[in-house]
């Protein structure tokens, strides 16, 4: 059942041109700026995996990388205005799709 629901979420996200990993990252970044290592820990994936997904979101203008003022070696990832708008659209698509199933 969980796999079927996940598939429905993926179908909803396809309508806004997002993958499930991209959506999960946008959700976490919607809570505030995070370093790639923190994102990897929360998502239980490797840091290179997170970096690849973030790179794609940066290229689309949905995420920006900001240097940490306290530590030049660290970079924080944050949502852009476009990223916030797309996250809101994705949330609406997912809610509609799952609402239809529940109904």
ABEGO torsion letter per residue (X at the ends): XAAAAAAAAAAAAAAAGBBAAAAAAAAAAAAEBBBAAAAAAAAGBBAAAAAAAAAAAAAAGABBBBBBAABAABBBBBBBAAAAAAAAAAAAAAAAAAAAAAX
